[in-house]
């Protein structure tokens, strides 16, 4: 039973970290899009 609890705990940790990493990736992608747009605006000026 102890191993089952440990496994469940590890699965929850992995799920949380995966969600965190997905959120970070989405944030970085949005930042990258804003940066690309900013560079395009500077090239126009």
mmCIF entry with sequence, helices, sheets and N, C-alpha, C, O atoms, coordinates in Angstrom:
data_MODEL
# 
_entry.id   MODEL 
# 
_entity.id                         1 
_entity.type                       polymer 
_entity.pdbx_number_of_molecules   1 
# 
_entity_poly.entity_id                      1 
_entity_poly.type                           'polypeptide(L)' 
_entity_poly.nstd_linkage                   no 
_entity_poly.nstd_monomer                   no 
_entity_poly.pdbx_seq_one_letter_code       
;(UNK)(UNK)(UNK)(UNK)(UNK)(UNK)(UNK)(UNK)(UNK)(UNK)(UNK)(UNK)(UNK)(UNK)(UNK)(UNK)
(UNK)(UNK)(UNK)(UNK)(UNK)(UNK)(UNK)(UNK)(UNK)(UNK)(UNK)(UNK)(UNK)(UNK)(UNK)(UNK)
(UNK)(UNK)(UNK)(UNK)(UNK)(UNK)(UNK)(UNK)(UNK)(UNK)(UNK)(UNK)(UNK)
;
_entity_poly.pdbx_seq_one_letter_code_can   XXXXXXXXXXXXXXXXXXXXXXXXXXXXXXXXXXXXXXXXXXXXX 
_entity_poly.pdbx_strand_id                 A 
# 
loop_
_entity_poly_seq.entity_id 
_entity_poly_seq.num 
_entity_poly_seq.mon_id 
_entity_poly_seq.hetero 
1 1  UNK n 
1 2  UNK n 
1 3  UNK n 
1 4  UNK n 
1 5  UNK n 
1 6  UNK n 
1 7  UNK n 
1 8  UNK n 
1 9  UNK n 
1 10 UNK n 
1 11 UNK n 
1 12 UNK n 
1 13 UNK n 
1 14 UNK n 
1 15 UNK n 
1 16 UNK n 
1 17 UNK n 
1 18 UNK n 
1 19 UNK n 
1 20 UNK n 
1 21 UNK n 
1 22 UNK n 
1 23 UNK n 
1 24 UNK n 
1 25 UNK n 
1 26 UNK n 
1 27 UNK n 
1 28 UNK n 
1 29 UNK n 
1 30 UNK n 
1 31 UNK n 
1 32 UNK n 
1 33 UNK n 
1 34 UNK n 
1 35 UNK n 
1 36 UNK n 
1 37 UNK n 
1 38 UNK n 
1 39 UNK n 
1 40 UNK n 
1 41 UNK n 
1 42 UNK n 
1 43 UNK n 
1 44 UNK n 
1 45 UNK n 
# 
_struct_asym.id          A 
_struct_asym.entity_id   1 
# 
_struct_conf.conf_type_id            HELX_P 
_struct_conf.id                      HELX_P1 
_struct_conf.pdbx_PDB_helix_id       AA1 
_struct_conf.beg_label_comp_id       UNK 
_struct_conf.beg_label_asym_id       A 
_struct_conf.beg_label_seq_id        2 
_struct_conf.pdbx_beg_PDB_ins_code   ? 
_struct_conf.end_label_comp_id       UNK 
_struct_conf.end_label_asym_id       A 
_struct_conf.end_label_seq_id        44 
_struct_conf.pdbx_end_PDB_ins_code   ? 
_struct_conf.beg_auth_comp_id        UNK 
_struct_conf.beg_auth_asym_id        A 
_struct_conf.beg_auth_seq_id         2 
_struct_conf.end_auth_comp_id        UNK 
_struct_conf.end_auth_asym_id        A 
_struct_conf.end_auth_seq_id         44 
_struct_conf.pdbx_PDB_helix_class    1 
_struct_conf.details                 ? 
_struct_conf.pdbx_PDB_helix_length   43 
# 
_struct_conf_type.id          HELX_P 
_struct_conf_type.criteria    ? 
_struct_conf_type.reference   ? 
# 
loop_
_atom_site.group_PDB 
_atom_site.id 
_atom_site.type_symbol 
_atom_site.label_atom_id 
_atom_site.label_alt_id 
_atom_site.label_comp_id 
_atom_site.label_asym_id 
_atom_site.label_entity_id 
_atom_site.label_seq_id 
_atom_site.pdbx_PDB_ins_code 
_atom_site.Cartn_x 
_atom_site.Cartn_y 
_atom_site.Cartn_z 
_atom_site.occupancy 
_atom_site.B_iso_or_equiv 
_atom_site.pdbx_formal_charge 
_atom_site.auth_seq_id 
_atom_site.auth_comp_id 
_atom_site.auth_asym_id 
_atom_site.auth_atom_id 
_atom_site.pdbx_PDB_model_num 
ATOM 1   N N  . UNK A 1 1  ? 0.823  -1.201 0.000   1.00 0.00 ? 1  UNK A N  1 
ATOM 2   C CA . UNK A 1 1  ? 0.000  0.000  0.000   1.00 0.00 ? 1  UNK A CA 1 
ATOM 3   C C  . UNK A 1 1  ? 0.865  1.262  0.000   1.00 0.00 ? 1  UNK A C  1 
ATOM 4   O O  . UNK A 1 1  ? 0.516  2.258  -0.633  1.00 0.00 ? 1  UNK A O  1 
ATOM 5   N N  . UNK A 1 2  ? 1.970  1.216  0.697   1.00 0.00 ? 2  UNK A N  1 
ATOM 6   C CA . UNK A 1 2  ? 2.863  2.362  0.769   1.00 0.00 ? 2  UNK A CA 1 
ATOM 7   C C  . UNK A 1 2  ? 3.421  2.710  -0.613  1.00 0.00 ? 2  UNK A C  1 
ATOM 8   O O  . UNK A 1 2  ? 3.523  3.885  -0.966  1.00 0.00 ? 2  UNK A O  1 
ATOM 9   N N  . UNK A 1 3  ? 3.777  1.699  -1.385  1.00 0.00 ? 3  UNK A N  1 
ATOM 10  C CA . UNK A 1 3  ? 4.287  1.942  -2.734  1.00 0.00 ? 3  UNK A CA 1 
ATOM 11  C C  . UNK A 1 3  ? 3.223  2.576  -3.627  1.00 0.00 ? 3  UNK A C  1 
ATOM 12  O O  . UNK A 1 3  ? 3.533  3.434  -4.453  1.00 0.00 ? 3  UNK A O  1 
ATOM 13  N N  . UNK A 1 4  ? 1.994  2.162  -3.464  1.00 0.00 ? 4  UNK A N  1 
ATOM 14  C CA . UNK A 1 4  ? 0.894  2.725  -4.254  1.00 0.00 ? 4  UNK A CA 1 
ATOM 15  C C  . UNK A 1 4  ? 0.721  4.215  -3.940  1.00 0.00 ? 4  UNK A C  1 
ATOM 16  O O  . UNK A 1 4  ? 0.497  5.020  -4.843  1.00 0.00 ? 4  UNK A O  1 
ATOM 17  N N  . UNK A 1 5  ? 0.823  4.572  -2.670  1.00 0.00 ? 5  UNK A N  1 
ATOM 18  C CA . UNK A 1 5  ? 0.711  5.979  -2.277  1.00 0.00 ? 5  UNK A CA 1 
ATOM 19  C C  . UNK A 1 5  ? 1.879  6.787  -2.841  1.00 0.00 ? 5  UNK A C  1 
ATOM 20  O O  . UNK A 1 5  ? 1.704  7.918  -3.296  1.00 0.00 ? 5  UNK A O  1 
ATOM 21  N N  . UNK A 1 6  ? 3.056  6.199  -2.804  1.00 0.00 ? 6  UNK A N  1 
ATOM 22  C CA . UNK A 1 6  ? 4.242  6.865  -3.334  1.00 0.00 ? 6  UNK A CA 1 
ATOM 23  C C  . UNK A 1 6  ? 4.092  7.078  -4.839  1.00 0.00 ? 6  UNK A C  1 
ATOM 24  O O  . UNK A 1 6  ? 4.404  8.153  -5.351  1.00 0.00 ? 6  UNK A O  1 
ATOM 25  N N  . UNK A 1 7  ? 3.620  6.066  -5.537  1.00 0.00 ? 7  UNK A N  1 
ATOM 26  C CA . UNK A 1 7  ? 3.415  6.160  -6.981  1.00 0.00 ? 7  UNK A CA 1 
ATOM 27  C C  . UNK A 1 7  ? 2.389  7.243  -7.302  1.00 0.00 ? 7  UNK A C  1 
ATOM 28  O O  . UNK A 1 7  ? 2.592  8.049  -8.210  1.00 0.00 ? 7  UNK A O  1 
ATOM 29  N N  . UNK A 1 8  ? 1.295  7.259  -6.561  1.00 0.00 ? 8  UNK A N  1 
ATOM 30  C CA . UNK A 1 8  ? 0.257  8.265  -6.767  1.00 0.00 ? 8  UNK A CA 1 
ATOM 31  C C  . UNK A 1 8  ? 0.806  9.665  -6.521  1.00 0.00 ? 8  UNK A C  1 
ATOM 32  O O  . UNK A 1 8  ? 0.515  10.598 -7.269  1.00 0.00 ? 8  UNK A O  1 
ATOM 33  N N  . UNK A 1 9  ? 1.595  9.800  -5.477  1.00 0.00 ? 9  UNK A N  1 
ATOM 34  C CA . UNK A 1 9  ? 2.204  11.086 -5.162  1.00 0.00 ? 9  UNK A CA 1 
ATOM 35  C C  . UNK A 1 9  ? 3.137  11.536 -6.290  1.00 0.00 ? 9  UNK A C  1 
ATOM 36  O O  . UNK A 1 9  ? 3.125  12.703 -6.682  1.00 0.00 ? 9  UNK A O  1 
ATOM 37  N N  . UNK A 1 10 ? 3.929  10.621 -6.801  1.00 0.00 ? 10 UNK A N  1 
ATOM 38  C CA . UNK A 1 10 ? 4.834  10.954 -7.903  1.00 0.00 ? 10 UNK A CA 1 
ATOM 39  C C  . UNK A 1 10 ? 4.059  11.345 -9.155  1.00 0.00 ? 10 UNK A C  1 
ATOM 40  O O  . UNK A 1 10 ? 4.441  12.283 -9.854  1.00 0.00 ? 10 UNK A O  1 
ATOM 41  N N  . UNK A 1 11 ? 2.985  10.639 -9.436  1.00 0.00 ? 11 UNK A N  1 
ATOM 42  C CA . UNK A 1 11 ? 2.160  10.968 -10.603 1.00 0.00 ? 11 UNK A CA 1 
ATOM 43  C C  . UNK A 1 11 ? 1.584  12.374 -10.480 1.00 0.00 ? 11 UNK A C  1 
ATOM 44  O O  . UNK A 1 11 ? 1.540  13.121 -11.458 1.00 0.00 ? 11 UNK A O  1 
ATOM 45  N N  . UNK A 1 12 ? 1.144  12.729 -9.284  1.00 0.00 ? 12 UNK A N  1 
ATOM 46  C CA . UNK A 1 12 ? 0.596  14.071 -9.061  1.00 0.00 ? 12 UNK A CA 1 
ATOM 47  C C  . UNK A 1 12 ? 1.676  15.134 -9.241  1.00 0.00 ? 12 UNK A C  1 
ATOM 48  O O  . UNK A 1 12 ? 1.429  16.192 -9.821  1.00 0.00 ? 12 UNK A O  1 
ATOM 49  N N  . UNK A 1 13 ? 2.870  14.844 -8.741  1.00 0.00 ? 13 UNK A N  1 
ATOM 50  C CA . UNK A 1 13 ? 3.970  15.787 -8.895  1.00 0.00 ? 13 UNK A CA 1 
ATOM 51  C C  . UNK A 1 13 ? 4.312  15.984 -10.366 1.00 0.00 ? 13 UNK A C  1 
ATOM 52  O O  . UNK A 1 13 ? 4.524  17.111 -10.813 1.00 0.00 ? 13 UNK A O  1 
ATOM 53  N N  . UNK A 1 14 ? 4.364  14.897 -11.113 1.00 0.00 ? 14 UNK A N  1 
ATOM 54  C CA . UNK A 1 14 ? 4.674  14.981 -12.542 1.00 0.00 ? 14 UNK A CA 1 
ATOM 55  C C  . UNK A 1 14 ? 3.593  15.774 -13.271 1.00 0.00 ? 14 UNK A C  1 
ATOM 56  O O  . UNK A 1 14 ? 3.897  16.590 -14.142 1.00 0.00 ? 14 UNK A O  1 
ATOM 57  N N  . UNK A 1 15 ? 2.345  15.538 -12.917 1.00 0.00 ? 15 UNK A N  1 
ATOM 58  C CA . UNK A 1 15 ? 1.238  16.259 -13.551 1.00 0.00 ? 15 UNK A CA 1 
ATOM 59  C C  . UNK A 1 15 ? 1.325  17.756 -13.265 1.00 0.00 ? 15 UNK A C  1 
ATOM 60  O O  . UNK A 1 15 ? 1.124  18.574 -14.162 1.00 0.00 ? 15 UNK A O  1 
ATOM 61  N N  . UNK A 1 16 ? 1.625  18.112 -12.017 1.00 0.00 ? 16 UNK A N  1 
ATOM 62  C CA . UNK A 1 16 ? 1.756  19.525 -11.656 1.00 0.00 ? 16 UNK A CA 1 
ATOM 63  C C  . UNK A 1 16 ? 2.910  20.174 -12.403 1.00 0.00 ? 16 UNK A C  1 
ATOM 64  O O  . UNK A 1 16 ? 2.769  21.273 -12.939 1.00 0.00 ? 16 UNK A O  1 
ATOM 65  N N  . UNK A 1 17 ? 4.041  19.498 -12.438 1.00 0.00 ? 17 UNK A N  1 
ATOM 66  C CA . UNK A 1 17 ? 5.211  20.047 -13.136 1.00 0.00 ? 17 UNK A CA 1 
ATOM 67  C C  . UNK A 1 17 ? 4.936  20.175 -14.627 1.00 0.00 ? 17 UNK A C  1 
ATOM 68  O O  . UNK A 1 17 ? 5.362  21.142 -15.257 1.00 0.00 ? 17 UNK A O  1 
ATOM 69  N N  . UNK A 1 18 ? 4.232  19.211 -15.188 1.00 0.00 ? 18 UNK A N  1 
ATOM 70  C CA . UNK A 1 18 ? 3.889  19.274 -16.609 1.00 0.00 ? 18 UNK A CA 1 
ATOM 71  C C  . UNK A 1 18 ? 3.005  20.481 -16.890 1.00 0.00 ? 18 UNK A C  1 
ATOM 72  O O  . UNK A 1 18 ? 3.211  21.189 -17.876 1.00 0.00 ? 18 UNK A O  1 
ATOM 73  N N  . UNK A 1 19 ? 2.026  20.717 -16.031 1.00 0.00 ? 19 UNK A N  1 
ATOM 74  C CA . UNK A 1 19 ? 1.153  21.885 -16.197 1.00 0.00 ? 19 UNK A CA 1 
ATOM 75  C C  . UNK A 1 19 ? 1.961  23.171 -16.085 1.00 0.00 ? 19 UNK A C  1 
ATOM 76  O O  . UNK A 1 19 ? 1.756  24.110 -16.855 1.00 0.00 ? 19 UNK A O  1 
ATOM 77  N N  . UNK A 1 20 ? 2.878  23.211 -15.124 1.00 0.00 ? 20 UNK A N  1 
ATOM 78  C CA . UNK A 1 20 ? 3.729  24.390 -14.963 1.00 0.00 ? 20 UNK A CA 1 
ATOM 79  C C  . UNK A 1 20 ? 4.558  24.626 -16.218 1.00 0.00 ? 20 UNK A C  1 
ATOM 80  O O  . UNK A 1 20 ? 4.664  25.756 -16.696 1.00 0.00 ? 20 UNK A O  1 
ATOM 81  N N  . UNK A 1 21 ? 5.146  23.558 -16.749 1.00 0.00 ? 21 UNK A N  1 
ATOM 82  C CA . UNK A 1 21 ? 5.987  23.693 -17.940 1.00 0.00 ? 21 UNK A CA 1 
ATOM 83  C C  . UNK A 1 21 ? 5.179  24.126 -19.157 1.00 0.00 ? 21 UNK A C  1 
ATOM 84  O O  . UNK A 1 21 ? 5.664  24.908 -19.975 1.00 0.00 ? 21 UNK A O  1 
ATOM 85  N N  . UNK A 1 22 ? 3.966  23.631 -19.282 1.00 0.00 ? 22 UNK A N  1 
ATOM 86  C CA . UNK A 1 22 ? 3.103  24.041 -20.390 1.00 0.00 ? 22 UNK A CA 1 
ATOM 87  C C  . UNK A 1 22 ? 2.784  25.530 -20.273 1.00 0.00 ? 22 UNK A C  1 
ATOM 88  O O  . UNK A 1 22 ? 2.816  26.251 -21.270 1.00 0.00 ? 22 UNK A O  1 
ATOM 89  N N  . UNK A 1 23 ? 2.481  25.987 -19.071 1.00 0.00 ? 23 UNK A N  1 
ATOM 90  C CA . UNK A 1 23 ? 2.187  27.410 -18.857 1.00 0.00 ? 23 UNK A CA 1 
ATOM 91  C C  . UNK A 1 23 ? 3.409  28.271 -19.173 1.00 0.00 ? 23 UNK A C  1 
ATOM 92  O O  . UNK A 1 23 ? 3.285  29.330 -19.788 1.00 0.00 ? 23 UNK A O  1 
ATOM 93  N N  . UNK A 1 24 ? 4.569  27.819 -18.757 1.00 0.00 ? 24 UNK A N  1 
ATOM 94  C CA . UNK A 1 24 ? 5.807  28.553 -19.041 1.00 0.00 ? 24 UNK A CA 1 
ATOM 95  C C  . UNK A 1 24 ? 6.059  28.605 -20.542 1.00 0.00 ? 24 UNK A C  1 
ATOM 96  O O  . UNK A 1 24 ? 6.420  29.653 -21.076 1.00 0.00 ? 24 UNK A O  1 
ATOM 97  N N  . UNK A 1 25 ? 5.871  27.484 -21.220 1.00 0.00 ? 25 UNK A N  1 
ATOM 98  C CA . UNK A 1 25 ? 6.073  27.436 -22.667 1.00 0.00 ? 25 UNK A CA 1 
ATOM 99  C C  . UNK A 1 25 ? 5.114  28.389 -23.383 1.00 0.00 ? 25 UNK A C  1 
ATOM 100 O O  . UNK A 1 25 ? 5.519  29.106 -24.297 1.00 0.00 ? 25 UNK A O  1 
ATOM 101 N N  . UNK A 1 26 ? 3.854  28.397 -22.971 1.00 0.00 ? 26 UNK A N  1 
ATOM 102 C CA . UNK A 1 26 ? 2.876  29.295 -23.587 1.00 0.00 ? 26 UNK A CA 1 
ATOM 103 C C  . UNK A 1 26 ? 3.261  30.751 -23.353 1.00 0.00 ? 26 UNK A C  1 
ATOM 104 O O  . UNK A 1 26 ? 3.119  31.585 -24.247 1.00 0.00 ? 26 UNK A O  1 
ATOM 105 N N  . UNK A 1 27 ? 3.743  31.054 -22.166 1.00 0.00 ? 27 UNK A N  1 
ATOM 106 C CA . UNK A 1 27 ? 4.176  32.412 -21.854 1.00 0.00 ? 27 UNK A CA 1 
ATOM 107 C C  . UNK A 1 27 ? 5.376  32.809 -22.714 1.00 0.00 ? 27 UNK A C  1 
ATOM 108 O O  . UNK A 1 27 ? 5.429  33.925 -23.232 1.00 0.00 ? 27 UNK A O  1 
ATOM 109 N N  . UNK A 1 28 ? 6.330  31.903 -22.864 1.00 0.00 ? 28 UNK A N  1 
ATOM 110 C CA . UNK A 1 28 ? 7.501  32.193 -23.690 1.00 0.00 ? 28 UNK A CA 1 
ATOM 111 C C  . UNK A 1 28 ? 7.123  32.381 -25.151 1.00 0.00 ? 28 UNK A C  1 
ATOM 112 O O  . UNK A 1 28 ? 7.668  33.255 -25.826 1.00 0.00 ? 28 UNK A O  1 
ATOM 113 N N  . UNK A 1 29 ? 6.198  31.572 -25.643 1.00 0.00 ? 29 UNK A N  1 
ATOM 114 C CA . UNK A 1 29 ? 5.755  31.711 -27.027 1.00 0.00 ? 29 UNK A CA 1 
ATOM 115 C C  . UNK A 1 29 ? 5.057  33.049 -27.242 1.00 0.00 ? 29 UNK A C  1 
ATOM 116 O O  . UNK A 1 29 ? 5.263  33.697 -28.269 1.00 0.00 ? 29 UNK A O  1 
ATOM 117 N N  . UNK A 1 30 ? 4.237  33.466 -26.288 1.00 0.00 ? 30 UNK A N  1 
ATOM 118 C CA . UNK A 1 30 ? 3.563  34.765 -26.391 1.00 0.00 ? 30 UNK A CA 1 
ATOM 119 C C  . UNK A 1 30 ? 4.588  35.899 -26.354 1.00 0.00 ? 30 UNK A C  1 
ATOM 120 O O  . UNK A 1 30 ? 4.475  36.868 -27.105 1.00 0.00 ? 30 UNK A O  1 
ATOM 121 N N  . UNK A 1 31 ? 5.576  35.777 -25.489 1.00 0.00 ? 31 UNK A N  1 
ATOM 122 C CA . UNK A 1 31 ? 6.631  36.783 -25.407 1.00 0.00 ? 31 UNK A CA 1 
ATOM 123 C C  . UNK A 1 31 ? 7.403  36.846 -26.714 1.00 0.00 ? 31 UNK A C  1 
ATOM 124 O O  . UNK A 1 31 ? 7.743  37.931 -27.185 1.00 0.00 ? 31 UNK A O  1 
ATOM 125 N N  . UNK A 1 32 ? 7.679  35.699 -27.294 1.00 0.00 ? 32 UNK A N  1 
ATOM 126 C CA . UNK A 1 32 ? 8.395  35.642 -28.563 1.00 0.00 ? 32 UNK A CA 1 
ATOM 127 C C  . UNK A 1 32 ? 7.597  36.326 -29.677 1.00 0.00 ? 32 UNK A C  1 
ATOM 128 O O  . UNK A 1 32 ? 8.163  37.037 -30.507 1.00 0.00 ? 32 UNK A O  1 
ATOM 129 N N  . UNK A 1 33 ? 6.279  36.106 -29.689 1.00 0.00 ? 33 UNK A N  1 
ATOM 130 C CA . UNK A 1 33 ? 5.436  36.759 -30.697 1.00 0.00 ? 33 UNK A CA 1 
ATOM 131 C C  . UNK A 1 33 ? 5.448  38.281 -30.518 1.00 0.00 ? 33 UNK A C  1 
ATOM 132 O O  . UNK A 1 33 ? 5.529  39.027 -31.494 1.00 0.00 ? 33 UNK A O  1 
ATOM 133 N N  . UNK A 1 34 ? 5.368  38.731 -29.266 1.00 0.00 ? 34 UNK A N  1 
ATOM 134 C CA . UNK A 1 34 ? 5.405  40.176 -29.004 1.00 0.00 ? 34 UNK A CA 1 
ATOM 135 C C  . UNK A 1 34 ? 6.749  40.769 -29.417 1.00 0.00 ? 34 UNK A C  1 
ATOM 136 O O  . UNK A 1 34 ? 6.807  41.864 -29.976 1.00 0.00 ? 34 UNK A O  1 
ATOM 137 N N  . UNK A 1 35 ? 7.811  40.050 -29.143 1.00 0.00 ? 35 UNK A N  1 
ATOM 138 C CA . UNK A 1 35 ? 9.139  40.526 -29.504 1.00 0.00 ? 35 UNK A CA 1 
ATOM 139 C C  . UNK A 1 35 ? 9.281  40.610 -31.023 1.00 0.00 ? 35 UNK A C  1 
ATOM 140 O O  . UNK A 1 35 ? 9.830  41.582 -31.543 1.00 0.00 ? 35 UNK A O  1 
ATOM 141 N N  . UNK A 1 36 ? 8.791  39.604 -31.731 1.00 0.00 ? 36 UNK A N  1 
ATOM 142 C CA . UNK A 1 36 ? 8.859  39.616 -33.190 1.00 0.00 ? 36 UNK A CA 1 
ATOM 143 C C  . UNK A 1 36 ? 8.066  40.791 -33.752 1.00 0.00 ? 36 UNK A C  1 
ATOM 144 O O  . UNK A 1 36 ? 8.508  41.448 -34.694 1.00 0.00 ? 36 UNK A O  1 
ATOM 145 N N  . UNK A 1 37 ? 6.905  41.052 -33.181 1.00 0.00 ? 37 UNK A N  1 
ATOM 146 C CA . UNK A 1 37 ? 6.094  42.188 -33.622 1.00 0.00 ? 37 UNK A CA 1 
ATOM 147 C C  . UNK A 1 37 ? 6.815  43.500 -33.346 1.00 0.00 ? 37 UNK A C  1 
ATOM 148 O O  . UNK A 1 37 ? 6.813  44.400 -34.186 1.00 0.00 ? 37 UNK A O  1 
ATOM 149 N N  . UNK A 1 38 ? 7.425  43.613 -32.188 1.00 0.00 ? 38 UNK A N  1 
ATOM 150 C CA . UNK A 1 38 ? 8.169  44.816 -31.831 1.00 0.00 ? 38 UNK A CA 1 
ATOM 151 C C  . UNK A 1 38 ? 9.307  45.056 -32.819 1.00 0.00 ? 38 UNK A C  1 
ATOM 152 O O  . UNK A 1 38 ? 9.528  46.188 -33.248 1.00 0.00 ? 38 UNK A O  1 
ATOM 153 N N  . UNK A 1 39 ? 10.022 44.008 -33.178 1.00 0.00 ? 39 UNK A N  1 
ATOM 154 C CA . UNK A 1 39 ? 11.127 44.129 -34.136 1.00 0.00 ? 39 UNK A CA 1 
ATOM 155 C C  . UNK A 1 39 ? 10.600 44.569 -35.500 1.00 0.00 ? 39 UNK A C  1 
ATOM 156 O O  . UNK A 1 39 ? 11.224 45.395 -36.166 1.00 0.00 ? 39 UNK A O  1 
ATOM 157 N N  . UNK A 1 40 ? 9.466  44.028 -35.918 1.00 0.00 ? 40 UNK A N  1 
ATOM 158 C CA . UNK A 1 40 ? 8.870  44.446 -37.192 1.00 0.00 ? 40 UNK A CA 1 
ATOM 159 C C  . UNK A 1 40 ? 8.517  45.928 -37.164 1.00 0.00 ? 40 UNK A C  1 
ATOM 160 O O  . UNK A 1 40 ? 8.738  46.644 -38.141 1.00 0.00 ? 40 UNK A O  1 
ATOM 161 N N  . UNK A 1 41 ? 7.971  46.382 -36.047 1.00 0.00 ? 41 UNK A N  1 
ATOM 162 C CA . UNK A 1 41 ? 7.624  47.800 -35.921 1.00 0.00 ? 41 UNK A CA 1 
ATOM 163 C C  . UNK A 1 41 ? 8.883  48.655 -36.010 1.00 0.00 ? 41 UNK A C  1 
ATOM 164 O O  . UNK A 1 41 ? 8.876  49.693 -36.671 1.00 0.00 ? 41 UNK A O  1 
ATOM 165 N N  . UNK A 1 42 ? 9.952  48.240 -35.362 1.00 0.00 ? 42 UNK A N  1 
ATOM 166 C CA . UNK A 1 42 ? 11.201 48.998 -35.414 1.00 0.00 ? 42 UNK A CA 1 
ATOM 167 C C  . UNK A 1 42 ? 11.758 49.043 -36.829 1.00 0.00 ? 42 UNK A C  1 
ATOM 168 O O  . UNK A 1 42 ? 12.341 50.050 -37.229 1.00 0.00 ? 42 UNK A O  1 
ATOM 169 N N  . UNK A 1 43 ? 11.590 47.977 -37.584 1.00 0.00 ? 43 UNK A N  1 
ATOM 170 C CA . UNK A 1 43 ? 12.097 47.947 -38.957 1.00 0.00 ? 43 UNK A CA 1 
ATOM 171 C C  . UNK A 1 43 ? 11.323 48.913 -39.849 1.00 0.00 ? 43 UNK A C  1 
ATOM 172 O O  . UNK A 1 43 ? 11.870 49.453 -40.811 1.00 0.00 ? 43 UNK A O  1 
ATOM 173 N N  . UNK A 1 44 ? 10.053 49.125 -39.526 1.00 0.00 ? 44 UNK A N  1 
ATOM 174 C CA . UNK A 1 44 ? 9.229  50.049 -40.309 1.00 0.00 ? 44 UNK A CA 1 
ATOM 175 C C  . UNK A 1 44 ? 9.674  51.489 -40.065 1.00 0.00 ? 44 UNK A C  1 
ATOM 176 O O  . UNK A 1 44 ? 9.662  52.319 -40.974 1.00 0.00 ? 44 UNK A O  1 
ATOM 177 N N  . UNK A 1 45 ? 10.065 51.769 -38.824 1.00 0.00 ? 45 UNK A N  1 
ATOM 178 C CA . UNK A 1 45 ? 10.439 53.146 -38.455 1.00 0.00 ? 45 UNK A CA 1 
ATOM 179 C C  . UNK A 1 45 ? 11.735 53.546 -39.036 1.00 0.00 ? 45 UNK A C  1 
ATOM 180 O O  . UNK A 1 45 ? 12.188 54.671 -38.820 1.00 0.00 ? 45 UNK A O  1 
# 
